[in-house]
Amino acid sequence: MSPRHALYDAAALHRVARDAMDAGVEWLAGEGAGPLWTHRRFKPSGEEVTDADIEVERRMTRVLVDRTPDIPVVGEESAGPGPVPDTCWLLDPVDGTMNFTRGAPGYAVSLACVVDGTPVLGVVHAPALGRRWTTGAGGAKAAGVQGGPGLSGAVVGLTGTGSGRPRSARLIARLYDVAHRIRLQGAMSLDLVGVAEGWLDACVCLGPGPWDVAAGVALVRESGGTVLGAGGDAYTTQSPILAAGADSVARELIALWESLDS
């Protein structure tokens, strides 16, 4: 951790993240699930948003700012244009809003602490599933990221399919040809959790926002997996694609992306 933030050790950051997550998901599981909060509208990007997204972000941000005042908080619903700071909290209050507004359980709250550009802490909580995944929990490495099958034998999660970009459509078509199975869950954070736990062999996130994936990136890496971006380099927040899984499969996925015309 950089000297400016050295007063926050790992245990302290985990406590802050836990308390912030509790503040968001407890409200979301109660009052936030009501119809007044879940009415959807659309951002200029075409993505759905609800008042629940905004309220969860507000409640969690308040905890983070109060407890770690010199670490900026970048939330999906309040982030401005441009790159995120090298050191910050990254927060997606409802990842998978389309699932949330339709009553489907595949949505999650995602929170990460990024230091010098690297996610060092990640927490993903799926309220409708009653499950939380946290880095530093001491779990064993998932079988799905210790070697795994080649792409032809892999079950691959795919998110970001609503972008409508021709290159993305070509990637989807190729994946249907070459991967063993494709799973479209609609939440990048949960696809990355799936790789960390081993119920997905790999995942591809198209056009990932840093708040969508930072917590999941930390979980996958802690579980022994590889997370790559464009060019086969380690994923950064500027990459238009993310591939995660066993190193060989992640590299196959990036090579497949790179083989397509832009």
Salt bridges, closest charged atoms under 4 A:
ASP19 OD1 - ARG18 NE 3.04
ASP19 OD2 - ARG67 NH1 2.79
ASP22 OD1 - ARG132 NH2 2.79
GLU48 OE2 - ARG40 NH1 2.93
GLU48 OE2 - ARG102 NH1 3.11
ASP51 OD1 - ARG41 NH1 2.97
GLU55 OE2 - ARG58 NH2 2.66
GLU55 OE2 - ARG59 NE 2.79
ASP70 OD2 - HIS5 ND1 3.65
GLU76 OE2 - LYS43 NZ 3.22
GLU77 OE1 - LYS43 NZ 3.15
ASP177 OD2 - ARG174 NH1 3.87
GLU197 OE2 - ARG131 NH2 3.09
ASP247 OD2 - ARG251 NE 3.11
